[in-house]
Amino acid sequence: MTIENTESQMRKGLLELCILGIIRKEKEAYPSDIAEQLKLAKLVVLEGTLYPLLTRLKNAGMLDYRWEESPSGPPRKYYSLTGEGLKFYTQLRNSWEELSTSVHHLTNTI
């Protein structure tokens, strides 16, 4: 057991919440922009992780997408939350708040 493995597992568990949060905040988002925001927040995620997760969320009815022509390459897929996705995000956010409060309470040494 290493700290790196444990940290990695904690990050993976929060990826859906963070990705949905980014899309909610931006109204719609291009995958490379999502990856950049995750990177800036020190939640680095590989494209091999991000794209399957976006597809899974889309197939579950949480996300929708639209294509936009790009002047410098292939068309771009922009993701947005569906009504069900917004509801799911809100539930995840509430669960995170409760969990975060509990962990803080249990681990606060002061």
Biopython code that builds the backbone (N, CA, C, O; Angstrom):
import numpy as np
from Bio.PDB.StructureBuilder import StructureBuilder

atoms = [
    (1, "MET", "N", (0.854, -1.181, 0.000)),
    (1, "MET", "CA", (0.000, 0.000, 0.000)),
    (1, "MET", "C", (0.894, 1.236, 0.000)),
    (1, "MET", "O", (1.825, 1.349, 0.797)),
    (2, "THR", "N", (0.589, 2.161, -0.912)),
    (2, "THR", "CA", (1.347, 3.404, -0.981)),
    (2, "THR", "C", (0.390, 4.588, -0.957)),
    (2, "THR", "O", (-0.788, 4.466, -1.293)),
    (3, "ILE", "N", (0.920, 5.724, -0.556)),
    (3, "ILE", "CA", (0.097, 6.946, -0.534)),
    (3, "ILE", "C", (-0.369, 7.303, -1.939)),
    (3, "ILE", "O", (-1.481, 7.800, -2.119)),
    (4, "GLU", "N", (0.479, 7.052, -2.937)),
    (4, "GLU", "CA", (0.120, 7.374, -4.323)),
    (4, "GLU", "C", (-1.099, 6.586, -4.780)),
    (4, "GLU", "O", (-1.985, 7.129, -5.440)),
    (5, "ASN", "N", (-1.143, 5.289, -4.423)),
    (5, "ASN", "CA", (-2.293, 4.467, -4.813)),
    (5, "ASN", "C", (-3.574, 4.943, -4.129)),
    (5, "ASN", "O", (-4.632, 5.022, -4.754)),
    (6, "THR", "N", (-3.465, 5.255, -2.853)),
    (6, "THR", "CA", (-4.634, 5.719, -2.112)),
    (6, "THR", "C", (-5.120, 7.057, -2.651)),
    (6, "THR", "O", (-6.323, 7.247, -2.831)),
    (7, "GLU", "N", (-4.203, 7.992, -2.911)),
    (7, "GLU", "CA", (-4.578, 9.285, -3.487)),
    (7, "GLU", "C", (-5.246, 9.096, -4.839)),
    (7, "GLU", "O", (-6.238, 9.761, -5.139)),
    (8, "SER", "N", (-4.717, 8.201, -5.655)),
    (8, "SER", "CA", (-5.277, 7.937, -6.976)),
    (8, "SER", "C", (-6.706, 7.423, -6.868)),
    (8, "SER", "O", (-7.574, 7.842, -7.635)),
    (9, "GLN", "N", (-6.958, 6.527, -5.934)),
    (9, "GLN", "CA", (-8.309, 5.996, -5.747)),
    (9, "GLN", "C", (-9.284, 7.076, -5.288)),
    (9, "GLN", "O", (-10.431, 7.112, -5.734)),
    (10, "MET", "N", (-8.827, 7.956, -4.397)),
    (10, "MET", "CA", (-9.702, 9.048, -3.954)),
    (10, "MET", "C", (-10.038, 9.967, -5.127)),
    (10, "MET", "O", (-11.190, 10.374, -5.279)),
    (11, "ARG", "N", (-9.058, 10.295, -5.947)),
    (11, "ARG", "CA", (-9.302, 11.164, -7.106)),
    (11, "ARG", "C", (-10.289, 10.522, -8.071)),
    (11, "ARG", "O", (-11.223, 11.174, -8.539)),
    (12, "LYS", "N", (-10.077, 9.228, -8.369)),
    (12, "LYS", "CA", (-10.973, 8.525, -9.293)),
    (12, "LYS", "C", (-12.407, 8.554, -8.794)),
    (12, "LYS", "O", (-13.342, 8.684, -9.584)),
    (13, "GLY", "N", (-12.581, 8.433, -7.494)),
    (13, "GLY", "CA", (-13.921, 8.443, -6.933)),
    (13, "GLY", "C", (-14.636, 9.770, -7.073)),
    (13, "GLY", "O", (-15.863, 9.826, -6.995)),
    (14, "LEU", "N", (-13.889, 10.832, -7.276)),
    (14, "LEU", "CA", (-14.487, 12.167, -7.381)),
    (14, "LEU", "C", (-14.555, 12.697, -8.812)),
    (14, "LEU", "O", (-15.080, 13.786, -9.044)),
    (15, "LEU", "N", (-14.036, 11.945, -9.761)),
    (15, "LEU", "CA", (-13.989, 12.432, -11.145)),
    (15, "LEU", "C", (-15.361, 12.759, -11.719)),
    (15, "LEU", "O", (-15.529, 13.806, -12.345)),
    (16, "GLU", "N", (-16.335, 11.892, -11.520)),
    (16, "GLU", "CA", (-17.673, 12.169, -12.064)),
    (16, "GLU", "C", (-18.207, 13.485, -11.530)),
    (16, "GLU", "O", (-18.712, 14.312, -12.290)),
    (17, "LEU", "N", (-18.096, 13.678, -10.225)),
    (17, "LEU", "CA", (-18.566, 14.920, -9.610)),
    (17, "LEU", "C", (-17.852, 16.123, -10.225)),
    (17, "LEU", "O", (-18.495, 17.114, -10.571)),
    (18, "CYS", "N", (-16.540, 16.042, -10.360)),
    (18, "CYS", "CA", (-15.770, 17.170, -10.895)),
    (18, "CYS", "C", (-16.100, 17.443, -12.358)),
    (18, "CYS", "O", (-16.251, 18.598, -12.757)),
    (19, "ILE", "N", (-16.211, 16.403, -13.144)),
    (19, "ILE", "CA", (-16.527, 16.575, -14.570)),
    (19, "ILE", "C", (-17.921, 17.178, -14.736)),
    (19, "ILE", "O", (-18.103, 18.121, -15.507)),
    (20, "LEU", "N", (-18.891, 16.645, -14.024)),
    (20, "LEU", "CA", (-20.243, 17.205, -14.104)),
    (20, "LEU", "C", (-20.263, 18.644, -13.603)),
    (20, "LEU", "O", (-20.983, 19.479, -14.149)),
    (21, "GLY", "N", (-19.485, 18.939, -12.576)),
    (21, "GLY", "CA", (-19.405, 20.299, -12.058)),
    (21, "GLY", "C", (-18.820, 21.274, -13.063)),
    (21, "GLY", "O", (-19.300, 22.400, -13.195)),
    (22, "ILE", "N", (-17.787, 20.845, -13.769)),
    (22, "ILE", "CA", (-17.178, 21.692, -14.810)),
    (22, "ILE", "C", (-18.199, 21.980, -15.900)),
    (22, "ILE", "O", (-18.368, 23.128, -16.312)),
    (23, "ILE", "N", (-18.873, 20.945, -16.362)),
    (23, "ILE", "CA", (-19.854, 21.125, -17.442)),
    (23, "ILE", "C", (-21.011, 22.005, -16.974)),
    (23, "ILE", "O", (-21.486, 22.852, -17.729)),
    (24, "ARG", "N", (-21.465, 21.812, -15.740)),
    (24, "ARG", "CA", (-22.551, 22.650, -15.211)),
    (24, "ARG", "C", (-22.130, 24.113, -15.175)),
    (24, "ARG", "O", (-22.884, 24.998, -15.581)),
    (25, "LYS", "N", (-20.919, 24.358, -14.685)),
    (25, "LYS", "CA", (-20.429, 25.736, -14.555)),
    (25, "LYS", "C", (-20.258, 26.398, -15.917)),
    (25, "LYS", "O", (-20.582, 27.575, -16.081)),
    (26, "GLU", "N", (-19.756, 25.657, -16.885)),
    (26, "GLU", "CA", (-19.475, 26.222, -18.214)),
    (26, "GLU", "C", (-20.691, 26.182, -19.144)),
    (26, "GLU", "O", (-20.652, 26.762, -20.229)),
    (27, "LYS", "N", (-21.758, 25.512, -18.738)),
    (27, "LYS", "CA", (-22.965, 25.274, -19.550)),
    (27, "LYS", "C", (-22.732, 24.189, -20.601)),
    (27, "LYS", "O", (-23.619, 23.369, -20.840)),
    (28, "GLU", "N", (-21.569, 24.169, -21.225)),
    (28, "GLU", "CA", (-21.150, 23.094, -22.109)),
    (28, "GLU", "C", (-19.625, 23.121, -22.175)),
    (28, "GLU", "O", (-18.998, 24.158, -21.957)),
    (29, "ALA", "N", (-19.044, 21.968, -22.479)),
    (29, "ALA", "CA", (-17.581, 21.910, -22.435)),
    (29, "ALA", "C", (-17.042, 20.905, -23.444)),
    (29, "ALA", "O", (-17.638, 19.859, -23.700)),
    (30, "TYR", "N", (-15.912, 21.258, -23.997)),
    (30, "TYR", "CA", (-15.156, 20.410, -24.910)),
    (30, "TYR", "C", (-14.206, 19.555, -24.066)),
    (30, "TYR", "O", (-13.611, 20.073, -23.121)),
    (31, "PRO", "N", (-14.046, 18.271, -24.373)),
    (31, "PRO", "CA", (-13.237, 17.389, -23.524)),
    (31, "PRO", "C", (-11.836, 17.896, -23.190)),
    (31, "PRO", "O", (-11.386, 17.728, -22.056)),
    (32, "SER", "N", (-11.140, 18.507, -24.135)),
    (32, "SER", "CA", (-9.789, 18.994, -23.809)),
    (32, "SER", "C", (-9.847, 20.151, -22.812)),
    (32, "SER", "O", (-8.917, 20.336, -22.026)),
    (33, "ASP", "N", (-10.935, 20.933, -22.839)),
    (33, "ASP", "CA", (-11.106, 21.999, -21.849)),
    (33, "ASP", "C", (-11.386, 21.406, -20.462)),
    (33, "ASP", "O", (-10.909, 21.920, -19.450)),
    (34, "ILE", "N", (-12.161, 20.325, -20.431)),
    (34, "ILE", "CA", (-12.417, 19.625, -19.171)),
    (34, "ILE", "C", (-11.100, 19.107, -18.613)),
    (34, "ILE", "O", (-10.803, 19.292, -17.433)),
    (35, "ALA", "N", (-10.315, 18.461, -19.463)),
    (35, "ALA", "CA", (-9.023, 17.915, -19.031)),
    (35, "ALA", "C", (-8.107, 19.020, -18.515)),
    (35, "ALA", "O", (-7.391, 18.820, -17.534)),
    (36, "GLU", "N", (-8.121, 20.169, -19.157)),
    (36, "GLU", "CA", (-7.272, 21.291, -18.727)),
    (36, "GLU", "C", (-7.709, 21.799, -17.350)),
    (36, "GLU", "O", (-6.868, 22.076, -16.494)),
    (37, "GLN", "N", (-9.001, 21.920, -17.140)),
    (37, "GLN", "CA", (-9.479, 22.379, -15.826)),
    (37, "GLN", "C", (-9.139, 21.373, -14.733)),
    (37, "GLN", "O", (-8.779, 21.761, -13.621)),
    (38, "LEU", "N", (-9.252, 20.091, -15.041)),
    (38, "LEU", "CA", (-8.873, 19.059, -14.074)),
    (38, "LEU", "C", (-7.380, 19.145, -13.771)),
    (38, "LEU", "O", (-6.961, 19.008, -12.622)),
    (39, "LYS", "N", (-6.593, 19.368, -14.800)),
    (39, "LYS", "CA", (-5.142, 19.490, -14.626)),
    (39, "LYS", "C", (-4.804, 20.692, -13.746)),
    (39, "LYS", "O", (-3.961, 20.589, -12.856)),
    (40, "LEU", "N", (-5.450, 21.820, -13.986)),
    (40, "LEU", "CA", (-5.202, 23.018, -13.177)),
    (40, "LEU", "C", (-5.576, 22.795, -11.711)),
    (40, "LEU", "O", (-4.994, 23.406, -10.815)),
    (41, "ALA", "N", (-6.550, 21.918, -11.477)),
    (41, "ALA", "CA", (-6.975, 21.608, -10.116)),
    (41, "ALA", "C", (-6.161, 20.450, -9.525)),
    (41, "ALA", "O", (-6.474, 19.940, -8.449)),
    (42, "LYS", "N", (-5.112, 20.047, -10.250)),
    (42, "LYS", "CA", (-4.241, 18.944, -9.822)),
    (42, "LYS", "C", (-4.982, 17.615, -9.766)),
    (42, "LYS", "O", (-4.653, 16.743, -8.962)),
    (43, "LEU", "N", (-5.973, 17.471, -10.615)),
    (43, "LEU", "CA", (-6.694, 16.210, -10.790)),
    (43, "LEU", "C", (-6.424, 15.702, -12.201)),
    (43, "LEU", "O", (-7.347, 15.509, -12.992)),
    (44, "VAL", "N", (-5.159, 15.490, -12.503)),
    (44, "VAL", "CA", (-4.745, 15.108, -13.847)),
    (44, "VAL", "C", (-5.429, 13.800, -14.239)),
    (44, "VAL", "O", (-5.411, 12.824, -13.489)),
    (45, "VAL", "N", (-6.023, 13.802, -15.411)),
    (45, "VAL", "CA", (-6.701, 12.616, -15.930)),
    (45, "VAL", "C", (-6.271, 12.422, -17.385)),
    (45, "VAL", "O", (-6.172, 13.383, -18.148)),
    (46, "LEU", "N", (-6.022, 11.190, -17.749)),
    (46, "LEU", "CA", (-5.611, 10.875, -19.113)),
    (46, "LEU", "C", (-6.838, 10.828, -20.022)),
    (46, "LEU", "O", (-7.950, 10.550, -19.575)),
    (47, "GLU", "N", (-6.608, 11.108, -21.320)),
    (47, "GLU", "CA", (-7.716, 11.047, -22.271)),
    (47, "GLU", "C", (-8.348, 9.665, -22.267)),
    (47, "GLU", "O", (-9.555, 9.533, -22.470)),
    (48, "GLY", "N", (-7.539, 8.627, -22.038)),
    (48, "GLY", "CA", (-8.039, 7.261, -21.993)),
    (48, "GLY", "C", (-8.978, 7.015, -20.835)),
    (48, "GLY", "O", (-9.690, 6.011, -20.819)),
    (49, "THR", "N", (-8.993, 7.908, -19.872)),
    (49, "THR", "CA", (-9.936, 7.839, -18.751)),
    (49, "THR", "C", (-11.114, 8.775, -18.990)),
    (49, "THR", "O", (-12.258, 8.417, -18.710)),
    (50, "LEU", "N", (-10.841, 9.965, -19.503)),
    (50, "LEU", "CA", (-11.874, 10.985, -19.670)),
    (50, "LEU", "C", (-12.929, 10.598, -20.707)),
    (50, "LEU", "O", (-14.126, 10.664, -20.425)),
    (51, "TYR", "N", (-12.498, 10.196, -21.897)),
    (51, "TYR", "CA", (-13.457, 9.912, -22.964)),
    (51, "TYR", "C", (-14.409, 8.762, -22.626)),
    (51, "TYR", "O", (-15.609, 8.889, -22.868)),
    (52, "PRO", "N", (-13.919, 7.641, -22.074)),
    (52, "PRO", "CA", (-14.868, 6.588, -21.679)),
    (52, "PRO", "C", (-15.842, 7.042, -20.590)),
    (52, "PRO", "O", (-17.002, 6.630, -20.585)),
    (53, "LEU", "N", (-15.377, 7.882, -19.676)),
    (53, "LEU", "CA", (-16.254, 8.386, -18.620)),
    (53, "LEU", "C", (-17.329, 9.293, -19.207)),
    (53, "LEU", "O", (-18.493, 9.202, -18.817)),
    (54, "LEU", "N", (-16.956, 10.166, -20.139)),
    (54, "LEU", "CA", (-17.943, 11.022, -20.809)),
    (54, "LEU", "C", (-18.965, 10.175, -21.571)),
    (54, "LEU", "O", (-20.161, 10.463, -21.547)),
    (55, "THR", "N", (-18.487, 9.140, -22.241)),
    (55, "THR", "CA", (-19.388, 8.255, -22.983)),
    (55, "THR", "C", (-20.331, 7.531, -22.038)),
    (55, "THR", "O", (-21.521, 7.408, -22.330)),
    (56, "ARG", "N", (-19.823, 7.050, -20.911)),
    (56, "ARG", "CA", (-20.661, 6.369, -19.932)),
    (56, "ARG", "C", (-21.732, 7.306, -19.376)),
    (56, "ARG", "O", (-22.892, 6.917, -19.240)),
    (57, "LEU", "N", (-21.337, 8.551, -19.053)),
    (57, "LEU", "CA", (-22.304, 9.534, -18.551)),
    (57, "LEU", "C", (-23.339, 9.882, -19.611)),
    (57, "LEU", "O", (-24.514, 10.070, -19.298)),
    (58, "LYS", "N", (-22.904, 9.969, -20.861)),
    (58, "LYS", "CA", (-23.832, 10.254, -21.961)),
    (58, "LYS", "C", (-24.812, 9.102, -22.143)),
    (58, "LYS", "O", (-26.013, 9.323, -22.297)),
    (59, "ASN", "N", (-24.301, 7.872, -22.127)),
    (59, "ASN", "CA", (-25.158, 6.701, -22.301)),
    (59, "ASN", "C", (-26.128, 6.522, -21.140)),
    (59, "ASN", "O", (-27.194, 5.929, -21.308)),
    (60, "ALA", "N", (-25.769, 7.028, -19.969)),
    (60, "ALA", "CA", (-26.646, 6.954, -18.798)),
    (60, "ALA", "C", (-27.678, 8.080, -18.781)),
    (60, "ALA", "O", (-28.499, 8.157, -17.867)),
    (61, "GLY", "N", (-27.637, 8.959, -19.794)),
    (61, "GLY", "CA", (-28.615, 10.039, -19.884)),
    (61, "GLY", "C", (-28.255, 11.279, -19.090)),
    (61, "GLY", "O", (-29.084, 12.175, -18.932)),
    (62, "MET", "N", (-27.020, 11.346, -18.583)),
    (62, "MET", "CA", (-26.592, 12.500, -17.785)),
    (62, "MET", "C", (-26.076, 13.647, -18.645)),
    (62, "MET", "O", (-26.137, 14.810, -18.245)),
    (63, "LEU", "N", (-25.573, 13.315, -19.818)),
    (63, "LEU", "CA", (-24.993, 14.312, -20.714)),
    (63, "LEU", "C", (-25.616, 14.230, -22.089)),
    (63, "LEU", "O", (-26.088, 13.178, -22.520)),
    (64, "ASP", "N", (-25.607, 15.354, -22.761)),
    (64, "ASP", "CA", (-25.955, 15.436, -24.167)),
    (64, "ASP", "C", (-24.758, 16.090, -24.843)),
    (64, "ASP", "O", (-23.860, 16.587, -24.163)),
    (65, "TYR", "N", (-24.735, 16.095, -26.154)),
    (65, "TYR", "CA", (-23.634, 16.764, -26.842)),
    (65, "TYR", "C", (-24.120, 17.347, -28.162)),
    (65, "TYR", "O", (-25.166, 16.977, -28.694)),
    (66, "ARG", "N", (-23.325, 18.258, -28.656)),
    (66, "ARG", "CA", (-23.581, 18.819, -29.989)),
    (66, "ARG", "C", (-22.242, 18.907, -30.709)),
    (66, "ARG", "O", (-21.191, 19.070, -30.089)),
    (67, "TRP", "N", (-22.306, 18.798, -32.009)),
    (67, "TRP", "CA", (-21.104, 18.925, -32.835)),
    (67, "TRP", "C", (-20.965, 20.365, -33.308)),
    (67, "TRP", "O", (-21.953, 21.019, -33.642)),
    (68, "GLU", "N", (-19.733, 20.848, -33.332)),
    (68, "GLU", "CA", (-19.459, 22.174, -33.870)),
    (68, "GLU", "C", (-18.276, 22.066, -34.824)),
    (68, "GLU", "O", (-17.247, 21.473, -34.500)),
    (69, "GLU", "N", (-18.444, 22.646, -35.996)),
    (69, "GLU", "CA", (-17.351, 22.637, -36.968)),
    (69, "GLU", "C", (-16.160, 23.396, -36.411)),
    (69, "GLU", "O", (-16.316, 24.417, -35.741)),
    (70, "SER", "N", (-14.980, 22.892, -36.693)),
    (70, "SER", "CA", (-13.749, 23.531, -36.241)),
    (70, "SER", "C", (-13.011, 24.077, -37.448)),
    (70, "SER", "O", (-12.890, 23.385, -38.459)),
    (71, "PRO", "N", (-12.511, 25.314, -37.364)),
    (71, "PRO", "CA", (-11.778, 25.878, -38.497)),
    (71, "PRO", "C", (-10.416, 25.214, -38.700)),
    (71, "PRO", "O", (-9.796, 25.376, -39.752)),
    (72, "SER", "N", (-9.953, 24.473, -37.704)),
    (72, "SER", "CA", (-8.606, 23.900, -37.808)),
    (72, "SER", "C", (-8.595, 22.398, -37.531)),
    (72, "SER", "O", (-7.732, 21.910, -36.801)),
    (73, "GLY", "N", (-9.542, 21.667, -38.105)),
    (73, "GLY", "CA", (-9.546, 20.232, -37.900)),
    (73, "GLY", "C", (-10.938, 19.657, -37.933)),
    (73, "GLY", "O", (-11.867, 20.267, -38.461)),
    (74, "PRO", "N", (-11.074, 18.469, -37.360)),
    (74, "PRO", "CA", (-12.392, 17.810, -37.369)),
    (74, "PRO", "C", (-13.387, 18.526, -36.466)),
    (74, "PRO", "O", (-12.997, 19.332, -35.621)),
    (75, "PRO", "N", (-14.669, 18.234, -36.643)),
    (75, "PRO", "CA", (-15.681, 18.849, -35.779)),
    (75, "PRO", "C", (-15.431, 18.505, -34.314)),
    (75, "PRO", "O", (-14.840, 17.473, -33.995)),
    (76, "ARG", "N", (-15.890, 19.387, -33.434)),
    (76, "ARG", "CA", (-15.699, 19.209, -31.991)),
    (76, "ARG", "C", (-17.024, 18.841, -31.341)),
    (76, "ARG", "O", (-18.087, 19.328, -31.727)),
    (77, "LYS", "N", (-16.931, 17.969, -30.344)),
    (77, "LYS", "CA", (-18.100, 17.535, -29.593)),
    (77, "LYS", "C", (-18.119, 18.300, -28.277)),
    (77, "LYS", "O", (-17.188, 18.194, -27.479)),
    (78, "TYR", "N", (-19.184, 19.076, -28.047)),
    (78, "TYR", "CA", (-19.357, 19.838, -26.808)),
    (78, "TYR", "C", (-20.447, 19.179, -25.967)),
    (78, "TYR", "O", (-21.555, 18.932, -26.443)),
    (79, "TYR", "N", (-20.111, 18.900, -24.715)),
    (79, "TYR", "CA", (-21.030, 18.223, -23.799)),
    (79, "TYR", "C", (-21.781, 19.220, -22.926)),
    (79, "TYR", "O", (-21.245, 20.259, -22.542)),
    (80, "SER", "N", (-23.035, 18.885, -22.619)),
    (80, "SER", "CA", (-23.847, 19.683, -21.700)),
    (80, "SER", "C", (-24.640, 18.718, -20.815)),
    (80, "SER", "O", (-24.834, 17.551, -21.157)),
    (81, "LEU", "N", (-25.087, 19.231, -19.679)),
    (81, "LEU", "CA", (-25.881, 18.411, -18.769)),
    (81, "LEU", "C", (-27.317, 18.314, -19.256)),
    (81, "LEU", "O", (-27.878, 19.282, -19.768)),
    (82, "THR", "N", (-27.898, 17.153, -19.094)),
    (82, "THR", "CA", (-29.336, 16.996, -19.309)),
    (82, "THR", "C", (-30.023, 17.350, -17.987)),
    (82, "THR", "O", (-29.350, 17.585, -16.983)),
    (83, "GLY", "N", (-31.334, 17.389, -17.983)),
    (83, "GLY", "CA", (-32.057, 17.609, -16.729)),
    (83, "GLY", "C", (-31.719, 16.525, -15.713)),
    (83, "GLY", "O", (-31.519, 16.807, -14.532)),
    (84, "GLU", "N", (-31.659, 15.289, -16.183)),
    (84, "GLU", "CA", (-31.297, 14.167, -15.314)),
    (84, "GLU", "C", (-29.853, 14.312, -14.819)),
    (84, "GLU", "O", (-29.543, 13.969, -13.678)),
    (85, "GLY", "N", (-28.978, 14.823, -15.686)),
    (85, "GLY", "CA", (-27.578, 15.037, -15.301)),
    (85, "GLY", "C", (-27.443, 16.099, -14.229)),
    (85, "GLY", "O", (-26.631, 15.961, -13.314)),
    (86, "LEU", "N", (-28.229, 17.154, -14.334)),
    (86, "LEU", "CA", (-28.205, 18.211, -13.316)),
    (86, "LEU", "C", (-28.708, 17.668, -11.979)),
    (86, "LEU", "O", (-28.142, 17.973, -10.928)),
    (87, "LYS", "N", (-29.756, 16.874, -12.020)),
    (87, "LYS", "CA", (-30.284, 16.261, -10.803)),
    (87, "LYS", "C", (-29.227, 15.336, -10.182)),
    (87, "LYS", "O", (-29.007, 15.366, -8.971)),
    (88, "PHE", "N", (-28.581, 14.523, -11.010)),
    (88, "PHE", "CA", (-27.549, 13.604, -10.531)),
    (88, "PHE", "C", (-26.366, 14.379, -9.949)),
    (88, "PHE", "O", (-25.834, 14.014, -8.900)),
    (89, "TYR", "N", (-25.959, 15.447, -10.633)),
    (89, "TYR", "CA", (-24.871, 16.285, -10.125)),
    (89, "TYR", "C", (-25.226, 16.835, -8.740)),
    (89, "TYR", "O", (-24.406, 16.795, -7.823)),
    (90, "THR", "N", (-26.430, 17.338, -8.598)),
    (90, "THR", "CA", (-26.877, 17.905, -7.322)),
    (90, "THR", "C", (-26.839, 16.847, -6.221)),
    (90, "THR", "O", (-26.411, 17.130, -5.102)),
    (91, "GLN", "N", (-27.281, 15.640, -6.534)),
    (91, "GLN", "CA", (-27.241, 14.554, -5.555)),
    (91, "GLN", "C", (-25.797, 14.198, -5.190)),
    (91, "GLN", "O", (-25.479, 14.004, -4.016)),
    (92, "LEU", "N", (-24.929, 14.115, -6.196)),
    (92, "LEU", "CA", (-23.515, 13.827, -5.927)),
    (92, "LEU", "C", (-22.885, 14.922, -5.085)),
    (92, "LEU", "O", (-22.129, 14.642, -4.155)),
    (93, "ARG", "N", (-23.195, 16.159, -5.409)),
    (93, "ARG", "CA", (-22.654, 17.301, -4.670)),
    (93, "ARG", "C", (-23.097, 17.252, -3.203)),
    (93, "ARG", "O", (-22.290, 17.483, -2.303)),
    (94, "ASN", "N", (-24.364, 16.956, -2.967)),
    (94, "ASN", "CA", (-24.863, 16.843, -1.603)),
    (94, "ASN", "C", (-24.184, 15.696, -0.861)),
    (94, "ASN", "O", (-23.821, 15.834, 0.307)),
    (95, "SER", "N", (-24.014, 14.573, -1.539)),
    (95, "SER", "CA", (-23.319, 13.432, -0.926)),
    (95, "SER", "C", (-21.884, 13.804, -0.574)),
    (95, "SER", "O", (-21.385, 13.444, 0.492)),
    (96, "TRP", "N", (-21.219, 14.531, -1.482)),
    (96, "TRP", "CA", (-19.848, 14.958, -1.224)),
    (96, "TRP", "C", (-19.785, 15.887, -0.018)),
    (96, "TRP", "O", (-18.891, 15.753, 0.818)),
    (97, "GLU", "N", (-20.718, 16.824, 0.083)),
    (97, "GLU", "CA", (-20.741, 17.753, 1.207)),
    (97, "GLU", "C", (-20.887, 17.002, 2.532)),
    (97, "GLU", "O", (-20.190, 17.292, 3.504)),
    (98, "GLU", "N", (-21.800, 16.038, 2.553)),
    (98, "GLU", "CA", (-22.002, 15.242, 3.771)),
    (98, "GLU", "C", (-20.747, 14.436, 4.111)),
    (98, "GLU", "O", (-20.310, 14.413, 5.262)),
    (99, "LEU", "N", (-20.176, 13.782, 3.110)),
    (99, "LEU", "CA", (-18.982, 12.978, 3.328)),
    (99, "LEU", "C", (-17.805, 13.834, 3.767)),
    (99, "LEU", "O", (-17.075, 13.471, 4.689)),
    (100, "SER", "N", (-17.622, 14.966, 3.110)),
    (100, "SER", "CA", (-16.527, 15.871, 3.445)),
    (100, "SER", "C", (-16.655, 16.374, 4.880)),
    (100, "SER", "O", (-15.669, 16.436, 5.615)),
    (101, "THR", "N", (-17.868, 16.731, 5.269)),
    (101, "THR", "CA", (-18.105, 17.196, 6.636)),
    (101, "THR", "C", (-17.795, 16.086, 7.642)),
    (101, "THR", "O", (-17.163, 16.331, 8.670)),
    (102, "SER", "N", (-18.238, 14.880, 7.343)),
    (102, "SER", "CA", (-17.980, 13.747, 8.239)),
    (102, "SER", "C", (-16.491, 13.459, 8.368)),
    (102, "SER", "O", (-15.990, 13.250, 9.473)),
    (103, "VAL", "N", (-15.787, 13.448, 7.252)),
    (103, "VAL", "CA", (-14.347, 13.178, 7.284)),
    (103, "VAL", "C", (-13.629, 14.278, 8.053)),
    (103, "VAL", "O", (-12.744, 14.000, 8.863)),
    (104, "HIS", "N", (-14.005, 15.510, 7.803)),
    (104, "HIS", "CA", (-13.377, 16.627, 8.520)),
    (104, "HIS", "C", (-13.614, 16.490, 10.017)),
    (104, "HIS", "O", (-12.698, 16.687, 10.815)),
    (105, "HIS", "N", (-14.827, 16.157, 10.393)),
    (105, "HIS", "CA", (-15.166, 15.993, 11.811)),
    (105, "HIS", "C", (-14.338, 14.873, 12.448)),
    (105, "HIS", "O", (-13.843, 15.021, 13.565)),
    (106, "LEU", "N", (-14.192, 13.764, 11.740)),
    (106, "LEU", "CA", (-13.493, 12.602, 12.282)),
    (106, "LEU", "C", (-11.979, 12.766, 12.304)),
    (106, "LEU", "O", (-11.296, 12.153, 13.125)),
    (107, "THR", "N", (-11.453, 13.596, 11.401)),
    (107, "THR", "CA", (-10.000, 13.711, 11.313)),
    (107, "THR", "C", (-9.453, 15.021, 11.848)),
    (107, "THR", "O", (-8.236, 15.203, 11.893)),
    (108, "ASN", "N", (-10.316, 15.932, 12.254)),
    (108, "ASN", "CA", (-9.872, 17.216, 12.792)),
    (108, "ASN", "C", (-9.284, 16.980, 14.179)),
    (108, "ASN", "O", (-9.960, 16.462, 15.068)),
    (109, "THR", "N", (-8.025, 17.362, 14.357)),
    (109, "THR", "CA", (-7.347, 17.097, 15.626)),
    (109, "THR", "C", (-7.389, 18.283, 16.572)),
    (109, "THR", "O", (-6.914, 18.185, 17.703)),
    (110, "ILE", "N", (-7.938, 19.377, 16.140)),
    (110, "ILE", "CA", (-7.976, 20.561, 17.007)),
    (110, "ILE", "C", (-9.313, 20.658, 17.690)),
    (110, "ILE", "O", (-9.545, 21.587, 18.464)),
]
sb = StructureBuilder()
sb.init_structure("model")
sb.init_model(0)
sb.init_chain("A")
sb.init_seg("    ")
for serial, (resi, resn, name, xyz) in enumerate(atoms, 1):
    if name == "N":
        sb.init_residue(resn, " ", resi, " ")
    sb.init_atom(name, np.array(xyz, "f"), 0.0, 1.0, " ", f" {name:<3s}", serial, name[0])
structure = sb.get_structure()
